[in-house]
Amino acid sequence: MLAGHPMMRLYSSDGDRIWLTQVTFRRSLTVAGAPFVHPTWVTYGKGHLYALAAHRRRHLGTLQSMRTQADVCTWMTDTANRIAAWRDTQTPDALLEWDLRQMLGGRYDRDAPVIARHLQIELPTAKLLP
């Protein structure tokens, strides 16, 4: 439960890439954090089986196997450290653009200039490619 609403997060990894499917009552923001994390969102109302099937369709190939709670905790810690290490190598402008593109998706070109005016910041001119 998250703030009284049911939620579920599904993770899969092939060792390099990570697929995250967030299943929530209503759409929320999912920031990938780094280009090797591929987030998506599914409504909780469609059910657990739909969410699991949608998550499985997103990746192909051999996935890492985790058998114990300790394996999962180690993987989550390693993933958080890997994301932090990637973010530490980025310039502030590159991070701003990356995060805005992750949050806004296809609406970036339309909404980012409005957000920049509101925050009184200048948008970076570089283009990040995932």
GUSEDREN-910580 format. One record per residue (C-alpha): residue number from 1; x, y, z; residue in one letter. Coordinates in steps of 0.02 Angstrom, whole numbers. Layout:
BEGIN
+-----+--------+--------+--------+------+
| seq |     xx |     yy |     zz | type |
+-----+--------+--------+--------+------+
| NUM |      X |      Y |      Z |    A |
...
+-----+--------+--------+--------+------+
This chain:
BEGIN
+-----+--------+--------+--------+------+
| seq |     xx |     yy |     zz | type |
+-----+--------+--------+--------+------+
|   1 |      0 |      0 |      0 |    M |
|   2 |     59 |    176 |    -39 |    L |
|   3 |    -38 |    317 |     43 |    A |
|   4 |   -186 |    201 |     62 |    G |
|   5 |   -182 |    145 |   -121 |    H |
|   6 |   -127 |    -26 |   -182 |    P |
|   7 |     33 |    -32 |   -285 |    M |
|   8 |    154 |   -159 |   -354 |    M |
|   9 |    325 |   -142 |   -434 |    R |
|  10 |    394 |   -274 |   -550 |    L |
|  11 |    579 |   -279 |   -592 |    Y |
|  12 |    673 |   -383 |   -719 |    S |
|  13 |    857 |   -371 |   -767 |    S |
|  14 |    974 |   -456 |   -887 |    D |
|  15 |   1125 |   -392 |   -791 |    G |
|  16 |   1140 |   -230 |   -891 |    D |
|  17 |    965 |   -166 |   -922 |    R |
|  18 |    825 |   -154 |   -795 |    I |
|  19 |    640 |   -157 |   -838 |    W |
|  20 |    526 |    -78 |   -708 |    L |
|  21 |    337 |    -91 |   -716 |    T |
|  22 |    248 |     11 |   -585 |    Q |
|  23 |     69 |    -42 |   -552 |    V |
|  24 |    -31 |     90 |   -459 |    T |
|  25 |   -211 |    145 |   -428 |    F |
|  26 |   -184 |    300 |   -535 |    R |
|  27 |    -43 |    358 |   -646 |    R |
|  28 |    106 |    432 |   -556 |    S |
|  29 |    278 |    487 |   -608 |    L |
|  30 |    411 |    356 |   -632 |    T |
|  31 |    583 |    428 |   -656 |    V |
|  32 |    706 |    303 |   -728 |    A |
|  33 |    859 |    382 |   -651 |    G |
|  34 |    979 |    315 |   -784 |    A |
|  35 |    970 |    258 |   -965 |    P |
|  36 |    986 |     75 |   -920 |    F |
|  37 |    822 |     79 |   -820 |    V |
|  38 |    666 |     67 |   -929 |    H |
|  39 |    510 |    116 |   -829 |    P |
|  40 |    327 |    100 |   -875 |    T |
|  41 |    160 |    111 |   -786 |    W |
|  42 |      6 |     -1 |   -782 |    V |
|  43 |   -158 |     37 |   -695 |    T |
|  44 |   -193 |    -73 |   -544 |    Y |
|  45 |   -373 |    -94 |   -600 |    G |
|  46 |   -318 |   -208 |   -742 |    K |
|  47 |   -260 |   -336 |   -615 |    G |
|  48 |   -101 |   -425 |   -564 |    H |
|  49 |   -102 |   -549 |   -708 |    L |
|  50 |   -119 |   -412 |   -839 |    Y |
|  51 |     24 |   -315 |   -758 |    A |
|  52 |    135 |   -469 |   -753 |    L |
|  53 |     98 |   -512 |   -935 |    A |
|  54 |    130 |   -331 |   -989 |    A |
|  55 |    294 |   -331 |   -892 |    H |
|  56 |    350 |   -496 |   -970 |    R |
|  57 |    315 |   -433 |  -1146 |    R |
|  58 |    438 |   -289 |  -1123 |    R |
|  59 |    597 |   -391 |  -1117 |    H |
|  60 |    673 |   -537 |  -1209 |    L |
|  61 |    817 |   -649 |  -1168 |    G |
|  62 |    892 |   -723 |  -1011 |    T |
|  63 |    855 |   -635 |   -848 |    L |
|  64 |    949 |   -636 |   -685 |    Q |
|  65 |    883 |   -759 |   -558 |    S |
|  66 |    858 |   -710 |   -376 |    M |
|  67 |    810 |   -845 |   -254 |    R |
|  68 |    820 |   -766 |    -82 |    T |
|  69 |    771 |   -605 |      1 |    Q |
|  70 |    958 |   -570 |     25 |    A |
|  71 |    982 |   -585 |   -165 |    D |
|  72 |    845 |   -458 |   -194 |    V |
|  73 |    914 |   -338 |    -62 |    C |
|  74 |   1090 |   -351 |   -135 |    T |
|  75 |   1023 |   -321 |   -312 |    W |
|  76 |    920 |   -170 |   -256 |    M |
|  77 |   1071 |    -95 |   -165 |    T |
|  78 |   1185 |   -127 |   -315 |    D |
|  79 |   1056 |    -50 |   -432 |    T |
|  80 |   1037 |    106 |   -324 |    A |
|  81 |   1227 |    123 |   -319 |    N |
|  82 |   1240 |    100 |   -507 |    R |
|  83 |   1108 |    235 |   -538 |    I |
|  84 |   1195 |    353 |   -416 |    A |
|  85 |   1363 |    322 |   -501 |    A |
|  86 |   1289 |    361 |   -672 |    W |
|  87 |   1203 |    518 |   -608 |    R |
|  88 |   1366 |    577 |   -525 |    D |
|  89 |   1451 |    576 |   -696 |    T |
|  90 |   1320 |    690 |   -776 |    Q |
|  91 |   1321 |    879 |   -783 |    T |
|  92 |   1178 |    970 |   -695 |    P |
|  93 |   1105 |   1024 |   -864 |    D |
|  94 |   1111 |    846 |   -931 |    A |
|  95 |   1025 |    780 |   -774 |    L |
|  96 |    891 |    914 |   -784 |    L |
|  97 |    852 |    870 |   -964 |    E |
|  98 |    859 |    681 |   -929 |    W |
|  99 |    740 |    694 |   -781 |    D |
| 100 |    619 |    809 |   -873 |    L |
| 101 |    618 |    694 |  -1025 |    R |
| 102 |    584 |    544 |   -914 |    Q |
| 103 |    442 |    630 |   -822 |    M |
| 104 |    361 |    714 |   -972 |    L |
| 105 |    392 |    581 |  -1105 |    G |
| 106 |    316 |    634 |  -1270 |    G |
| 107 |    254 |    796 |  -1193 |    R |
| 108 |    432 |    860 |  -1163 |    Y |
| 109 |    440 |    974 |  -1315 |    D |
| 110 |    273 |   1055 |  -1270 |    R |
| 111 |    283 |   1061 |  -1079 |    D |
| 112 |    468 |   1085 |  -1037 |    A |
| 113 |    474 |   1267 |  -1095 |    P |
| 114 |    322 |   1306 |   -987 |    V |
| 115 |    404 |   1224 |   -835 |    I |
| 116 |    567 |   1316 |   -870 |    A |
| 117 |    477 |   1484 |   -874 |    R |
| 118 |    386 |   1442 |   -712 |    H |
| 119 |    547 |   1389 |   -624 |    L |
| 120 |    643 |   1533 |   -704 |    Q |
| 121 |    777 |   1418 |   -772 |    I |
| 122 |    855 |   1397 |   -942 |    E |
| 123 |    831 |   1228 |  -1024 |    L |
| 124 |    987 |   1140 |  -1083 |    P |
| 125 |   1014 |   1138 |  -1271 |    T |
| 126 |   1094 |    965 |  -1278 |    A |
| 127 |    991 |    815 |  -1330 |    K |
| 128 |   1010 |    657 |  -1226 |    L |
| 129 |    983 |    493 |  -1314 |    L |
| 130 |    933 |    341 |  -1210 |    P |
+-----+--------+--------+--------+------+
